[in-house]
Amino acid sequence: MMVKDDEWKAVEGICIFFQLIVYDQGRDFDIINHRVDFDVREISILGRAMNNIFRKKNKQIVSDRRLPRHIAFIMDGNGRWAKKRGLPRNMGHREGSYTLKRIAKDCSEIGIQYVSVFALSTENWSRPKEEVAGLLNLLREFIRSADKEIAENNIRIRFAMSREGLPEDILSEIDRIMEKTKNIKGTQLIIALNYGGKDEIVHAVKRIAQDVSENRLKPGDIDQSLFSSYMYLPDVPEPDMIIRPSGEKRISNFYLWQAAYSEFWYSDVLWPDFDRKQLEKALEDYEKRDRRYGGISNENKNY
């Protein structure tokens, strides 16, 4: 049975009360006209113990849920968010980067193992030069601050990307942050950068063709599993769920190979306004879905 959020907030509030009360009142405190003699050390221990119980129980509730192993986000709506407020488009992208940091932390807390975000597509280079320059500058800031703002939350940072055409200073920062976080065992944040699903498939085909031409591979060896091993990040499982905010309902050249059996979830909320509440709605919907992978549901097996 799920415990309501407000009930756990009440328990957590009691923990905080016991821990803080001793600093305000010392040993002697009047609760509803009754004198209570507190032992500061005992109260502090009690508060910490209750808080630990709360956290362990909350983690158990999370672990009992049927969660997706891998969620991918198409971060859409930054420009429209800015336009609605009379702001430059790049202000929307900046606000969207803050949302990315919050959602990555939320997913880590909930227990999602892999989080992918579509940050910059190969098609985005056709946008106005000022907007592209702003996106690249924002990317520089994001990567440089990722050490403290993301990695310290037990999140490993990786990139699914083509290096072609990216500035050298950005590539250097990417290599630095991937190396620094490679041993983190928590949630993996995969940033799809300078990425296109078609380009990734073509890249894999070229590598396979080269291996065949150099006799490292036979055409008969090629199957879906082998093809997947030639993708940018072959060790990352395919996304169980792809979330796209902003009201658009298309895949936009994102994870074309990997999305074969992904569940899709859409929201009219623009990406900068996407929050934990929206994420929980998506997860609740995911838990209700029957993933059949081309088969039939358990309910219909006898019919």
N, C-alpha and C positions, 0 to 999 in steps of 0.2 A: 504494500500500500504506500502510495506516494505521500510524503508529508508536505503540507502546504508551505509555500515560501514565507508567508507571514508568521507561521508558527516557528520556523527556524530562525527568522529574524528576531523573534521575541527571545528565544533561547540565547542567541548570540548577544542580544542586548543585555541580558542578565549577566553574561560573562563579563562584558565590558563594565557593567555597573559594579560588580564585585571587585574588579581590578582597579577601577578609578576611585572608588569611594574612599579607600584608605588614604589616598593622597590628599583628599579634600577635608576629611574629618578625623583622621588619625584613628586611635583605638576606640574612642567613645562617640557613638552616633545614635540619634534618636529616630526610630522608625515608628511612626504613628503613635507617638507618646510613650513608647516602650524603650527603656534604656537597654542598649546592647553593647556589651564589651567585646571589641574585636581584637583578635591577635593578628597583627598586620601580616606576619609571615604566613599564617594559616589561610587568611583570606586570599592572599596573592596566589598561593598554591592552588586553592579551590578554583579561583578564577581561571588560571591557566589550564587546570584539569578539565573544567567544563568546556572551555574553548576548544581543547583538543578533541573532546568527545564530539562536539558539534562538527568539527571539520572532518573527522573520520567518518561520521555518519553521513554527512553530506556527500563525501566521495563515494560511499557505498551506494547511495541513491543514484548517483551519476553512473556508476559502473553497471548498475542493473538495467540501464536503458539500452535499447537497440540503436546504437549510434552508427552513423556512417564512418568508415575508417578514413575516407578521403573526401573532403569537400573542396570544390573549385568555385571561385567567384569571378564573374565577369563584372568588373567594377564600372558600371555604366551610370551616366547621369551627372557627371561633374560639371560639364559645360552648362547644362540646363539649370542646375542648382545655382550657378553663378549668375546666369542671365536673369533668373527670377528675382534676384536681389540687386540687379544693376551693377554687377561686379565683372571684372575681366575673367575670361575663361580659366586662366591659370590660377586664380583664387579658388575656383571650384576644384581644380586638381590638387591644390594644397590641402583643402579641407578633406578631400577624398583620401589623401595620404594619412591624415589623422585617424580617419575611420578604419583604414587598413591596420594601423597599429593596434587600435582597440579591439577589432574583430579577431586579430591573430592571438591576442592575449585571452580573449573570451574562449576561443576554440581550444586553446591550451588548457584553460581551467576546466572546461567541460570534458576534455579527454579525446578530442579529435587528433588523430595521429598525423595526418597530412592535410595541409591547407594550401591550395594553389590560388594565385590571383593573376588575372590577365592585366598586366600593367602597361605594356606598350606593344602594339602589334606592328607587323611589318608594313601594314597599310597606313599607320599613323604618320609616317614620314611625309605623306602628301598633304598634311595639314599646314596652315600658315607657319612661316619660319619662326615668328615670335612665339607661337604656341609650342612648337617643337623645342625651341631653345629653353623655354620655361620648363617643359617636361624634363629635359635633360638636367637642368639645374636642380630641380626638385628631386630627381633621382640621386644626384650627388649628395644632397643634404640627407636624404632618407638613408642611404647606405652608411654614411659617416656617423649618423646618430643611432644606427641599428644596434650597435654593440650594447648600449645601455638600455635603450627603450624596448628592444625586442629580445635580444640574446640573453639578457639577464633574467628573463622570464622562462628560462629553460626551453628556448625555441632555436632550432637550427635553421639557418638561412641558406637556401640553394636557388639556383637559377636554371630555368629551361629557356634556352636562348640560342640565337645565332650571334656570334661575335662580330660578324661582318658589318662594317659601317659604324660601329660604336666607338666613341672617342677613347683614346688610350687611357686617360686618367680614370674614366669610369670602369673600364675593364680591370685596371689595377685595383680599384676599390672593391670590385666584385670578387676578384681572386682573394683579396685580403680577408673579407668578411666570411667567405666560404671556408677558407683555411682555419680561421679563428673559431668558427662554430661547428666544425666537422665532427667533433667528439661529443656534442650535446645529444643526449638520448631522448629528449622530449619531443614535442611537436615539431614537424618539419614544415617550414614556410617556403613554398616554391613560388618564385616570382617569374612569371612568363614575360620575358623582356625581349624586345625586337623579335617577337615570336609570331609565327603563322602556322596553322595546322597543316596547310598544304605544303609549305616550305619544309616543315619537319619530315613529312612523308617523302618528299623528293630527296631530301638530305639522306634519309635512310636507304632509299632505292639506289642512290649513287654509291653509297658505301658497300651495299650488298653486291652491286654490279662490279665494283672494283675487286672485291674479294673473290668473286667468281672468275674474273678475268685473270687473276693471279693464282688461281688454283687452290685458294684457301677454303673455298666453299663450292659445293656442287649445287646446280639448280634444283635437284631433287630434295636437297636439305631444307629448302625454303618453305616454312609454314608460318602460321600466325605467331607462334611463340618466338621463333627466330627473328621474324620481322620486328616484333616488339623490342627485342634486345638491341636493335639498332636505333631506337629513339633516343632523344636527348637524355632522359633520365630513366633508363630501363628498370631500375630497382624500385621505382615509385609505383605503387598500385594504381590502377585506373580509378578515376573519381566515381564514388558511389552516388554523389549528388552534385549537380551544377546549379548554382544560384545566380540568377540575374535580376538585379533590381532595375528600376527606372521605367518599367512598363513595356520594354521591348521583349520580343519573344523570338529570338534567333540566336544561333550559336556563334556567328561572326568569326568563323575561321579559327576557333579555339578548340584544341584537343580533339580534332576530327577523328583520329584513330582511337584514342582512349575513351571517347564518349559513347561507344557503341551501346552500352547498357546502363549508362548513367541515368539517374532520376533527375528530372528538371523541376526547378521551383522558381516561380516568378513573383515579383513584388512591384507595386507601383511606386514604392519609396525610392527616391534618388539615392545613389550610393553615399554621398556625404551624410545623409540622414539615417542610413542603415545602422541599426544598433543591436544590442543583445536581445531585445524583445523580438525583433524581426528574425534573428537567428533562431531563437527558441521556437517560433512559429514554424519555421522551415523544418526543424528537427522533429517537432511533434507530428508534422505531416509525413515526414519520412518514415517514422515508426509505424504509421498506419498502412503504408504501401506494401504490396505483395510483389517482391522482386522474383520474376519467373525465369529470366534469361532464356526466353524462347520456349520454355516448357509450359506446364499448367500449374495452377495453384494447388496447394494441398487440399483445399476444400473441394476441388473438382476432380480429384484423382479417381473417385469411385463412380464417376458418371461417364 
